[in-house]
Amino acid sequence: MVFNTVRLYPQAPLTRQLIRRGILAADQDLFYPVYYDPPATAHVRHRLEALCHRAMVFDRLGMDRLLAGTAQPTR
């Protein structure tokens, strides 16, 4: 099961809906990536991420250094 944020694109149906609902400003610059984290699953994604950190899943996969920005490039 994967919970992820959704990238918003100009004039996309989801983007227009979020603007109508007042969740996204109509003048939001979408040139740089803007993501929407659906409230219905946001808490689940954050909880699963916290559990992975607690279980040291990222550490075992070597992703702890990547997430911290200290990973060395592979050759």
LUMPA-248978 format. One record per residue (C-alpha): x, z negated, y negated; chain; residue number from 1. Coordinates in nm, 2 decimals, always signed. Layout:
BEGIN
<r><px>X</px><pz>Z</pz><py>Y</py><chain>A</chain><n>NUM</n></r>
...
***
This chain:
BEGIN
<r><px>+0.00</px><pz>+0.00</pz><py>+0.00</py><chain>A</chain><n>1</n></r>
<r><px>+0.14</px><pz>+0.10</pz><py>-0.34</py><chain>A</chain><n>2</n></r>
<r><px>+0.02</px><pz>-0.02</pz><py>-0.67</py><chain>A</chain><n>3</n></r>
<r><px>+0.17</px><pz>+0.16</pz><py>-0.97</py><chain>A</chain><n>4</n></r>
<r><px>+0.12</px><pz>+0.23</pz><py>-1.33</py><chain>A</chain><n>5</n></r>
<r><px>-0.02</px><pz>+0.56</pz><py>-1.45</py><chain>A</chain><n>6</n></r>
<r><px>+0.16</px><pz>+0.78</pz><py>-1.70</py><chain>A</chain><n>7</n></r>
<r><px>-0.07</px><pz>+0.89</pz><py>-1.98</py><chain>A</chain><n>8</n></r>
<r><px>-0.06</px><pz>+1.25</pz><py>-2.11</py><chain>A</chain><n>9</n></r>
<r><px>-0.21</px><pz>+1.39</pz><py>-2.43</py><chain>A</chain><n>10</n></r>
<r><px>-0.57</px><pz>+1.51</pz><py>-2.39</py><chain>A</chain><n>11</n></r>
<r><px>-0.58</px><pz>+1.40</pz><py>-2.02</py><chain>A</chain><n>12</n></r>
<r><px>-0.92</px><pz>+1.26</pz><py>-1.92</py><chain>A</chain><n>13</n></r>
<r><px>-0.78</px><pz>+0.91</pz><py>-1.86</py><chain>A</chain><n>14</n></r>
<r><px>-0.61</px><pz>+0.91</pz><py>-2.20</py><chain>A</chain><n>15</n></r>
<r><px>-0.93</px><pz>+1.01</pz><py>-2.38</py><chain>A</chain><n>16</n></r>
<r><px>-1.13</px><pz>+0.75</pz><py>-2.19</py><chain>A</chain><n>17</n></r>
<r><px>-0.88</px><pz>+0.47</pz><py>-2.29</py><chain>A</chain><n>18</n></r>
<r><px>-0.89</px><pz>+0.58</pz><py>-2.65</py><chain>A</chain><n>19</n></r>
<r><px>-1.28</px><pz>+0.57</pz><py>-2.64</py><chain>A</chain><n>20</n></r>
<r><px>-1.27</px><pz>+0.23</pz><py>-2.49</py><chain>A</chain><n>21</n></r>
<r><px>-1.02</px><pz>+0.10</pz><py>-2.76</py><chain>A</chain><n>22</n></r>
<r><px>-0.75</px><pz>+0.03</pz><py>-2.50</py><chain>A</chain><n>23</n></r>
<r><px>-0.52</px><pz>+0.29</pz><py>-2.64</py><chain>A</chain><n>24</n></r>
<r><px>-0.47</px><pz>+0.37</pz><py>-3.01</py><chain>A</chain><n>25</n></r>
<r><px>-0.58</px><pz>+0.73</pz><py>-3.10</py><chain>A</chain><n>26</n></r>
<r><px>-0.26</px><pz>+0.78</pz><py>-3.29</py><chain>A</chain><n>27</n></r>
<r><px>-0.04</px><pz>+0.66</pz><py>-3.00</py><chain>A</chain><n>28</n></r>
<r><px>+0.27</px><pz>+0.88</pz><py>-2.97</py><chain>A</chain><n>29</n></r>
<r><px>+0.28</px><pz>+1.00</pz><py>-2.61</py><chain>A</chain><n>30</n></r>
<r><px>+0.60</px><pz>+1.20</pz><py>-2.66</py><chain>A</chain><n>31</n></r>
<r><px>+0.79</px><pz>+0.92</pz><py>-2.49</py><chain>A</chain><n>32</n></r>
<r><px>+0.63</px><pz>+0.80</pz><py>-2.16</py><chain>A</chain><n>33</n></r>
<r><px>+0.34</px><pz>+0.56</pz><py>-2.20</py><chain>A</chain><n>34</n></r>
<r><px>+0.20</px><pz>+0.40</pz><py>-1.89</py><chain>A</chain><n>35</n></r>
<r><px>-0.13</px><pz>+0.23</pz><py>-1.82</py><chain>A</chain><n>36</n></r>
<r><px>-0.14</px><pz>-0.06</pz><py>-1.58</py><chain>A</chain><n>37</n></r>
<r><px>-0.50</px><pz>-0.08</pz><py>-1.45</py><chain>A</chain><n>38</n></r>
<r><px>-0.62</px><pz>-0.44</pz><py>-1.49</py><chain>A</chain><n>39</n></r>
<r><px>-0.80</px><pz>-0.43</pz><py>-1.15</py><chain>A</chain><n>40</n></r>
<r><px>-0.46</px><pz>-0.41</pz><py>-0.97</py><chain>A</chain><n>41</n></r>
<r><px>-0.21</px><pz>-0.54</pz><py>-1.23</py><chain>A</chain><n>42</n></r>
<r><px>-0.21</px><pz>-0.90</pz><py>-1.09</py><chain>A</chain><n>43</n></r>
<r><px>-0.17</px><pz>-0.78</pz><py>-0.74</py><chain>A</chain><n>44</n></r>
<r><px>+0.14</px><pz>-0.56</pz><py>-0.83</py><chain>A</chain><n>45</n></r>
<r><px>+0.30</px><pz>-0.85</pz><py>-1.02</py><chain>A</chain><n>46</n></r>
<r><px>+0.23</px><pz>-1.09</pz><py>-0.74</py><chain>A</chain><n>47</n></r>
<r><px>+0.38</px><pz>-0.86</pz><py>-0.48</py><chain>A</chain><n>48</n></r>
<r><px>+0.69</px><pz>-0.81</pz><py>-0.69</py><chain>A</chain><n>49</n></r>
<r><px>+0.73</px><pz>-1.19</pz><py>-0.73</py><chain>A</chain><n>50</n></r>
<r><px>+0.70</px><pz>-1.23</pz><py>-0.36</py><chain>A</chain><n>51</n></r>
<r><px>+0.97</px><pz>-0.96</pz><py>-0.30</py><chain>A</chain><n>52</n></r>
<r><px>+1.20</px><pz>-1.14</pz><py>-0.54</py><chain>A</chain><n>53</n></r>
<r><px>+1.14</px><pz>-1.47</pz><py>-0.37</py><chain>A</chain><n>54</n></r>
<r><px>+1.21</px><pz>-1.32</pz><py>-0.03</py><chain>A</chain><n>55</n></r>
<r><px>+1.52</px><pz>-1.15</pz><py>-0.17</py><chain>A</chain><n>56</n></r>
<r><px>+1.39</px><pz>-0.81</pz><py>-0.06</py><chain>A</chain><n>57</n></r>
<r><px>+1.56</px><pz>-0.64</pz><py>-0.35</py><chain>A</chain><n>58</n></r>
<r><px>+1.89</px><pz>-0.83</pz><py>-0.28</py><chain>A</chain><n>59</n></r>
<r><px>+1.88</px><pz>-0.71</pz><py>+0.09</py><chain>A</chain><n>60</n></r>
<r><px>+1.83</px><pz>-0.35</pz><py>-0.02</py><chain>A</chain><n>61</n></r>
<r><px>+2.11</px><pz>-0.37</pz><py>-0.27</py><chain>A</chain><n>62</n></r>
<r><px>+1.85</px><pz>-0.31</pz><py>-0.55</py><chain>A</chain><n>63</n></r>
<r><px>+1.93</px><pz>-0.64</pz><py>-0.72</py><chain>A</chain><n>64</n></r>
<r><px>+2.23</px><pz>-0.49</pz><py>-0.88</py><chain>A</chain><n>65</n></r>
<r><px>+2.04</px><pz>-0.17</pz><py>-0.97</py><chain>A</chain><n>66</n></r>
<r><px>+1.76</px><pz>-0.37</pz><py>-1.13</py><chain>A</chain><n>67</n></r>
<r><px>+2.01</px><pz>-0.58</pz><py>-1.32</py><chain>A</chain><n>68</n></r>
<r><px>+2.19</px><pz>-0.27</pz><py>-1.44</py><chain>A</chain><n>69</n></r>
<r><px>+2.52</px><pz>-0.36</pz><py>-1.27</py><chain>A</chain><n>70</n></r>
<r><px>+2.51</px><pz>-0.12</pz><py>-0.98</py><chain>A</chain><n>71</n></r>
<r><px>+2.81</px><pz>+0.10</pz><py>-0.93</py><chain>A</chain><n>72</n></r>
<r><px>+2.76</px><pz>+0.47</pz><py>-0.88</py><chain>A</chain><n>73</n></r>
<r><px>+2.81</px><pz>+0.60</pz><py>-0.53</py><chain>A</chain><n>74</n></r>
<r><px>+3.06</px><pz>+0.88</pz><py>-0.46</py><chain>A</chain><n>75</n></r>
***
